[in-house]
Amino acid sequence: MLISTKHSLNSQKNNLPNKKNSLFTPLTFKPFRIIWFADLIANLGTWAQSVASVWILTESHASSITLAMIQVVTALPLVLLSIISGVWADNYDRRKLMLLGMVLEFTGGALITSLDFFGFLTSTKLILSILGMSIGASLAVPAWQAAINEQVSKNQVTNAVILNSVNYNFARALGPVIGGILINTVGTAWVFLLNCLCYLGLIWAVWQWKQIYPKRILPPEHIYEGVISALKFAKYSKVMRSVMLRSFVFGLSASALWALLPVFANTKASIYGYMLGALGTGAIVGSAIVNKLCQLVDTNIMISSASILLSIVMLLIGSLNIKLLIFGALMIGGSCWITVLASYNSSVQMLVPDWVKARALALYQTTLYAGLAIGSFGWGHIAGIIKVRLGLLLAGLLLLLTTIALLNLKLPKIDDKHHSIMHQIQPKYKLEFSKYKESIIVSIEYCIPVSNTNDFIDLIIKLRTVRLRNGAKSWSLYRNVEDKEIWQEIFLIRNWLQYLRMLSRITIADKIIIDKVNKMHIGTTPPRTYQGIQQIKPKI
């Protein structure tokens, strides 16, 4: 848990004068600006390398399944390992975790470069090296995403997320073009070398970032405990349930666009590069549109509309045979893609409390990339059996149907009520037992007028979600059979340390619910609270 004392970096952010809330305002913050430009260069190298990787497989006449495996190995580590790195990012220094992941990515890139220069690069070695780079990315991404609010002020997080998307998609527009030109002039090995050199700049930028790591008064969570806490939060959080399900379904269908595009453009590396460039250009335009739409349109409407439009784009690409129209459709598809993903990312950034932010972003990335990995493998397999165009038509139809089916699964409105209430806990009682072993039972007694029974039950059910989401192991509600005004809320916490963590996780929205329940209590004193240690069985 964090102490309420604000470090100097946050103080500087909060003391900045009010500026116009434009898309580029986050670049006025020096840490974000330096890392952003270094990341842009690194992304250019990454996308140039992606074209080179696909082209090596295409030249070796690899099957559509093998080509789709690039998407699979890119996504698989993000599916399997992100939640673990999310636990570390929520409990340890995010900057160091980012650096560790980036060094692994650089090592994988250097291996590909060496193998290609010496003529030992095969399809299998290429895919395995990309897998190693993806493992590094799975360590860095949750920490990277969660660290955004440490680089800019709170009111600029959404714009910072969109700017990072602009960065990524600008590189996606230009990087493949650079890669295609270099492949045709100097060869793939030099493209891989360019990527390594570009990545060194990003490592330097993160290294020189003087992050002020906040003090903690509670020990970090272990991996198992941290994963369980994140899963419980996701289970009882409407935001996470909606984002995880919708992003998985979106990735499952939309992945066909990325998995089948290299097969669709199997004539020249430059054609594939130009197609990726069209997607990236559309994403850049879409980023500017998202910034405006966020202020005018409900997030749910924006996500659903973009998903439906993307499905139409996929249907058009699968049915059109005019290259100029295909490139136009790809630009629209890029705008839709960035609108959906930036909206999901911003929602998690703004609606999830700080104590679980990296893990929440990791779970979001996990479900998204699970959809992308499964979808890429599935569409690649389908394309090996039927025509590529028919595969795109089926994927577009699936995206359209699933988007319509999930229209009622809405995200809450973005506000400040989901931020944690930062305070130092001063327990009323001293613990005489092990803080790691004995379970803690908390019992709260309310006196509620019979006429308010229904309203009380409606509120207490919301409070149940709060207790379980923040760490309670179980929750129960009882009513006195003799005095129907007396109610007893009882919940169990795994141990004393977890109880302290539970208290530290209360958000403004949680506090509002607790206060509403307490106001329904009648009497001269607040609801009586009892805390006890679960009965210990005697040894026989």
Protein Blocks (a to p, Z undefined) as FASTA:
>chain_A
ZZfbdcfklmmmmmpccddddfklmmmpmklmmmmmmmmmmmmmmmmmmmmmmmmmmmno
pafklmmmmmmmmmmmmmmmmmmmmmmmmmmcfklmmmmmmmmmmmmmmmmmmmmmnopa
cfklmmmmmmmmmmmmmmmmmmmmmmmmmmbcfklmmmmmmmmmmmmmmmmmmmmmmmmm
mmmmnojklmmmmmmmmmmmmmmmmmmpccdddddfbdcddfklmmmmmmmmmmmpmklm
mmmmmmmmmmmmmmmmmmmmmmmmmmbmklmmmmmmmmmmmmmmmmmmmmmmmmmpcfkl
mmmmmmmmmmmmmmmmmmpccfklmmmmmmmmmmmmmmmmmmmmmmmmmmpcfklmmmmm
mmmmmmmmmmmmmmmmmmmmmmmmmcfklmmmmmmmmmmmmmmmmmmmccddddfklpcc
ddddddfbdcfbdfklmccdddddddddfklmmmmmmmmmmmmmmmmmnopabdcddddf
klmmbccdddddfblmlmmmmmmmpcfklmmmmmmmmmmpgcjbdcddddddddddddZZ
